[in-house]
Amino acid sequence: MKILISKQNIKNIIELNINLLPTIKAHVNEIWDRGIEYKYKPITSIKNYLIKNTEVILFPSKSLNYGGMVLYRSNNFYIHINTLQPKTYENFVWAHEFYHYVFEKELIKNVNEVTFVNDSNDNQIERKANLFAAEFLINKDILKTVFDDIKNQNPDEPLQTNVIRLMATFILPYKTLVIKLAQDGLISIDEAEDIIDYPYRDNLPQDFDLTILEPSKAIKIDGLNSLINENTKINSLSDVDMESIVNLKNKHLQQLESIRKEI
């Protein structure tokens, strides 16, 4: 059973995160030391890195309760990103899986572990990956500057509305930003508890960019045959997702064949 972030557990999650922060911040600094692009274009940088070093599979999964996974099969790492999730969540998943691949590579390789992103916080391994994603993608100084500007420009708006406006800057989930604001001391933990369950999708500001809540529906299926072959042996994917992958692959190949015939 997955444990979602809510008013009932946010204080405990923040407390646990604070205990993990020294280790996670050291990991973030380690990645930043690889090059300035990792600090100022984090999403682009980790996408390029993962595509270069792993078999990245992009497809819109019907299993909307999870965002992605990383697994090791036959000397290859496979990373799936569910592109039917909102772009805010997809960005978070990229960083989450990047953490697993870079910092838990040997663990995953040795135990054939499959790591799923499903908005849960039921174990420390997933919590570390979630915390890394937030710390890596949200620069503390930029967050403070942007948040102060938003509050100054909208002094009469409630706190939750100004947090929603932060989503347009960072292209990340609402709850991720609430927790990060509390961890950085920009709002109190009590304030975070009050607004964490706010139905933000039903209360978007008029100037909100709705496109960031839409899915990219991107498809990248090269290198898929080996995963399909491995899955038939060990059932590493759910039946629903396996059917989605195979159907998308066949549809994609049919479209390519049609284009070739037209040429």
ZIMO-V79373 format. One record per pair of residues at least 24 apart in sequence whose C-alpha atoms are under 10 Angstrom apart, sorted by sequence separation. I is the first residue (numbers start at 1). J is the second residue. D is the distance in Angstrom with one decimal. If there is no record, write none. Layout:
# ZIMO-V79373
I/J/D, I/J/D
This chain:
# ZIMO-V79373
53/77/8.3, 54/78/6.0, 55/79/6.2, 56/80/5.9, 57/81/6.4, 58/82/6.4, 59/83/5.5, 60/84/4.3, 61/85/8.5, 67/91/9.9, 69/93/8.7, 77/101/8.1, 93/117/6.8, 174/198/9.3, 221/245/8.2, 225/249/9.2, 53/78/9.7, 54/79/7.0, 55/80/8.4, 56/81/7.7, 57/82/8.7, 58/83/6.4, 59/84/7.5, 60/85/7.7, 67/92/8.9, 68/93/6.5, 69/94/9.6, 92/117/9.6, 93/118/9.3, 100/125/8.7, 104/129/9.8, 174/199/9.9, 175/200/9.9, 221/246/9.7, 224/249/8.1, 57/83/9.8, 58/84/9.6, 67/93/6.1, 68/94/8.2, 70/96/9.9, 93/119/9.6, 100/126/8.8, 103/129/9.4, 143/169/9.0, 174/200/7.8, 219/245/9.9, 50/77/9.7, 51/78/9.9, 66/93/9.4, 67/94/9.1, 69/96/9.2, 70/97/6.4, 99/126/9.9, 142/169/9.7, 143/170/8.7, 174/201/9.6, 221/248/8.4, 222/249/8.9, 50/78/9.6, 51/79/9.0, 68/96/8.9, 69/97/6.7, 70/98/8.9, 77/105/8.8, 100/128/9.2, 142/170/9.8, 159/187/9.1, 220/248/9.8, 221/249/6.6, 50/79/8.2, 67/96/9.7, 68/97/7.5, 71/100/9.7, 72/101/9.8, 97/126/9.8, 99/128/8.5, 100/129/6.6, 219/248/8.4, 220/249/9.2, 67/97/9.7, 70/100/7.4, 71/101/8.9, 89/119/9.3, 96/126/8.4, 99/129/5.7, 219/249/9.2, 69/100/9.2, 70/101/7.2, 77/108/9.1, 96/127/9.6, 98/129/8.5, 99/130/8.8, 138/169/9.8, 139/170/9.5, 160/191/9.3, 221/252/8.7, 77/109/8.3, 96/128/8.8, 97/129/7.4, 99/131/9.7, 100/132/9.8, 138/170/7.0, 159/191/8.4, 160/192/9.1, 163/195/9.4, 220/252/9.7, 72/105/8.9, 76/109/9.2, 96/129/5.0, 97/130/9.2, 99/132/6.9, 137/170/7.6, 138/171/9.9, 159/192/9.5, 219/252/8.9, 71/105/9.5, 72/106/9.8, 75/109/8.5, 95/129/8.0, 96/130/5.8, 98/132/9.4, 99/133/7.5, 137/171/9.5, 138/172/8.9, 143/177/9.2, 147/181/9.1, 160/194/9.1, 161/195/9.7, 70/105/9.6, 73/108/9.9, 74/109/9.8, 79/114/9.9, 82/117/9.7, 95/130/8.3, 96/131/8.3, 97/132/10.0, 98/133/8.5, 137/172/8.5, 159/194/9.8, 160/195/6.0, 72/108/6.6, 73/109/8.2, 78/114/9.8, 79/115/9.6, 80/116/9.5, 81/117/9.3, 93/129/9.3, 95/131/9.8, 96/132/6.9, 97/133/8.7, 159/195/7.9, 160/196/8.4, 164/200/7.0, 71/108/6.8, 72/109/5.7, 92/129/9.9, 93/130/8.5, 95/132/7.5, 96/133/5.2, 99/136/9.7, 143/180/9.0, 144/181/8.4, 158/195/9.9, 160/197/9.9, 161/198/9.5, 163/200/9.5, 164/201/9.1, 70/108/8.4, 71/109/7.9, 72/110/8.8, 92/130/8.0, 95/133/4.9, 96/134/8.7, 134/172/8.7, 138/176/9.5, 143/181/8.0, 148/186/9.2, 160/198/7.3, 72/111/9.1, 73/112/7.5, 94/133/8.2, 95/134/8.3, 133/172/9.9, 134/173/9.8, 138/177/8.4, 147/186/8.5, 160/199/9.6, 161/200/7.8, 164/203/9.1, 165/204/8.6, 173/212/9.9, 72/112/6.1, 73/113/9.9, 92/132/9.7, 93/133/7.8, 95/135/9.8, 96/136/9.7, 140/180/8.6, 144/184/8.7, 160/200/7.8, 164/204/7.2, 165/205/7.7, 168/208/7.4, 172/212/8.7, 173/213/9.1, 71/112/6.9, 72/113/7.5, 92/133/6.1, 95/136/7.6, 135/176/9.9, 139/180/9.9, 140/181/8.8, 143/184/9.2, 144/185/9.7, 164/205/8.0, 167/208/9.0, 168/209/6.7, 171/212/6.5, 172/213/9.4, 71/113/6.3, 72/114/7.7, 91/133/8.9, 92/134/7.5, 95/137/7.6, 134/176/6.6, 138/180/8.0, 144/186/7.1, 161/203/7.9, 165/207/8.8, 166/208/10.0, 167/209/9.2, 168/210/9.1, 170/212/10.0, 171/213/8.7, 70/113/8.3, 71/114/4.8, 133/176/9.2, 134/177/8.0, 138/181/9.9, 140/183/10.0, 141/184/9.7, 143/186/9.0, 160/203/9.5, 161/204/7.4, 162/205/9.0, 165/208/7.0, 168/211/9.6, 47/91/9.6, 50/94/8.9, 70/114/5.8, 71/115/6.9, 92/136/9.8, 140/184/7.2, 160/204/10.0, 161/205/7.0, 164/208/8.4, 165/209/9.1, 168/212/7.3, 69/114/6.6, 70/115/5.5, 71/116/9.3, 92/137/8.0, 131/176/9.0, 134/179/8.9, 135/180/7.9, 167/212/8.3, 168/213/9.7, 69/115/5.1, 70/116/7.2, 91/137/8.8, 130/176/8.8, 134/180/7.0, 140/186/9.8, 167/213/9.5, 44/91/9.8, 47/94/7.1, 50/97/9.2, 54/101/8.9, 68/115/8.0, 69/116/4.5, 70/117/9.2, 43/91/6.8, 46/94/7.4, 47/95/8.6, 50/98/7.1, 53/101/9.7, 68/116/5.7, 69/117/6.2, 131/179/9.7, 157/205/9.8, 42/91/9.8, 43/92/8.9, 46/95/7.1, 49/98/8.7, 67/116/7.3, 68/117/5.2, 69/118/9.3, 131/180/9.0, 44/94/9.8, 66/116/6.8, 67/117/5.0, 68/118/7.6, 43/94/7.4, 46/97/9.7, 47/98/8.5, 50/101/8.5, 66/117/5.3, 67/118/5.7, 43/95/7.3, 46/98/6.8, 50/102/9.4, 65/117/8.6, 66/118/3.8, 67/119/7.9, 42/95/8.5, 46/99/9.7, 65/118/5.7, 66/119/7.0, 64/118/8.6, 65/119/7.8, 66/120/9.1, 63/118/9.9, 65/120/9.7, 31/99/9.9, 28/99/9.4, 31/102/9.5, 27/99/8.8, 24/99/9.8, 27/102/9.7, 27/103/8.2, 88/167/7.7, 91/170/9.4, 92/171/8.7, 93/172/9.9, 88/168/9.0, 91/171/7.3, 92/172/6.4, 90/171/9.3, 91/172/6.6, 92/173/7.6, 88/170/8.2, 89/171/8.2, 90/172/8.3, 91/173/8.9, 88/171/4.7, 89/172/6.1, 90/173/9.2, 87/171/7.0, 88/172/4.1, 89/173/5.7, 92/176/8.8, 86/171/9.5, 87/172/7.7, 88/173/5.2, 89/174/9.4, 86/172/9.2, 87/173/8.9, 88/174/8.5, 86/173/8.8, 89/176/9.5, 88/176/9.9, 43/136/9.4, 42/136/7.4, 43/137/7.5, 42/137/6.4, 41/137/9.0, 42/138/9.4, 39/136/7.8, 40/137/9.2, 38/136/8.8, 39/137/8.3, 38/137/9.4, 39/138/9.6, 40/139/9.0, 39/139/8.2, 20/124/9.3, 24/128/7.1, 28/132/7.0, 32/136/8.7, 23/128/9.1, 24/129/8.7, 27/132/7.8, 28/133/9.1, 31/136/8.7, 25/131/9.3, 26/132/9.9, 17/124/9.6, 20/127/9.0, 21/128/8.8, 24/131/7.2, 25/132/7.6, 28/135/7.1, 29/136/8.7, 13/121/8.1, 16/124/9.0, 20/128/7.3, 24/132/5.8, 27/135/9.7, 28/136/5.7, 23/132/9.5, 24/133/9.5, 27/136/9.0, 28/137/9.5, 17/127/7.7, 21/131/7.8, 25/135/7.1, 16/127/8.8, 17/128/7.9, 20/131/8.2, 21/132/8.6, 24/135/7.8, 25/136/8.3, 9/121/9.8, 16/128/9.8, 20/132/9.7, 24/136/9.1, 17/130/9.5, 18/131/9.5, 4/118/9.0, 5/119/7.8, 13/127/8.7, 17/131/6.8, 21/135/8.8, 3/118/9.6, 4/119/6.3, 5/120/7.3, 17/132/9.9, 2/118/7.9, 3/119/8.0, 4/120/5.1, 5/121/7.3, 2/119/7.9, 3/120/5.1, 4/121/6.5, 14/131/9.8, 2/120/5.1, 3/121/5.5, 4/122/8.4, 1/120/8.8, 2/121/6.9, 3/122/5.6, 2/122/6.0, 3/123/9.4, 1/122/8.1, 2/123/9.5, 114/236/7.7, 88/211/9.8, 89/212/9.4, 90/213/10.0, 113/236/9.6, 114/237/9.3, 87/211/8.2, 88/212/6.1, 89/213/8.5, 112/236/9.5, 86/211/8.8, 87/212/5.4, 88/213/6.3, 89/214/9.9, 90/215/8.0, 86/212/6.7, 87/213/5.8, 88/214/8.4, 89/215/9.0, 90/216/8.5, 86/213/4.6, 87/214/6.1, 88/215/8.7, 85/213/8.3, 86/214/4.8, 87/215/5.4, 85/214/7.4, 86/215/4.3, 87/216/6.3, 84/214/8.3, 85/215/5.1, 86/216/7.3, 87/217/9.4, 83/214/9.7, 84/215/5.0, 85/216/7.8, 86/217/9.3, 83/215/6.0, 84/216/6.7, 85/217/8.1, 82/215/9.1, 83/216/5.7, 84/217/5.4, 82/216/9.4, 83/217/4.7, 84/218/8.3, 82/217/8.2, 83/218/5.8, 82/218/8.8, 83/219/7.7, 81/218/9.3, 82/219/9.4, 81/219/9.6, 81/220/9.7, 80/220/9.6, 80/221/9.8, 78/223/9.3, 78/224/9.2, 78/226/9.9, 78/227/7.8, 76/226/9.2, 77/227/9.7, 76/227/9.1, 74/226/8.5, 73/226/8.8, 74/227/9.0, 73/227/7.5, 60/215/8.4, 72/227/9.7, 60/216/8.5, 61/217/9.1, 71/227/9.9, 74/230/7.8, 59/216/9.5, 60/217/5.4, 73/230/7.0, 58/216/10.0, 59/217/6.6, 60/218/7.1, 73/231/9.0, 58/217/8.2, 59/218/6.1, 60/219/7.3, 82/241/10.0, 58/218/6.1, 59/219/4.7, 57/218/9.6, 58/219/4.8, 59/220/6.6, 73/234/9.7, 17/179/9.5, 21/183/9.5, 57/219/7.5, 58/220/4.6, 59/221/7.6, 17/180/9.9, 57/220/5.4, 58/221/6.5, 73/236/9.4, 56/220/7.3, 57/221/5.4, 58/222/9.5, 72/236/9.9, 10/175/9.8, 14/179/6.9, 18/183/7.1, 55/220/9.7, 56/221/7.9, 57/222/7.5, 71/236/8.3, 13/179/8.7, 14/180/8.8, 17/183/8.2, 18/184/9.7, 55/221/9.0, 56/222/8.4, 57/223/8.1, 71/237/9.9, 55/222/8.1, 56/223/8.3, 57/224/7.3, 10/178/9.8, 11/179/9.3, 14/182/7.8, 15/183/8.7, 55/223/6.4, 56/224/9.0, 69/237/9.7, 6/175/8.9, 10/179/7.9, 14/183/6.7, 54/223/9.9, 55/224/8.1, 5/175/7.8, 57/227/9.8, 5/176/9.6, 11/182/9.6, 55/226/9.9, 55/227/9.3, 5/179/9.6, 15/189/9.7, 14/189/8.2, 63/238/9.0, 63/240/7.2, 11/189/6.7, 14/192/9.8, 62/240/7.2, 63/241/6.9, 10/189/8.4, 11/190/8.2, 61/240/8.3, 62/241/6.9, 10/190/9.6, 61/241/6.2, 11/192/8.4, 60/241/9.3, 61/242/9.4, 62/243/9.8, 63/244/9.5, 10/192/7.8, 11/193/7.1, 59/241/9.5, 61/243/9.7, 62/244/7.3, 7/190/9.7, 10/193/6.4, 61/244/6.5, 9/193/8.7, 10/194/10.0, 60/244/8.1, 61/245/8.0, 7/192/8.3, 8/193/8.1, 59/244/8.3, 60/245/8.8, 6/192/9.9, 7/193/5.1, 10/196/7.9, 59/245/7.2, 6/193/7.8, 7/194/7.0, 58/245/9.4, 61/248/9.9, 6/194/9.8, 7/195/8.1, 8/196/9.8, 57/245/9.2, 60/248/9.0, 6/195/9.5, 7/196/6.2, 8/197/9.7, 59/248/7.7, 6/196/6.2, 7/197/6.4, 59/249/9.5, 5/196/8.0, 6/197/6.0, 7/198/9.8, 5/197/8.5, 6/198/9.7
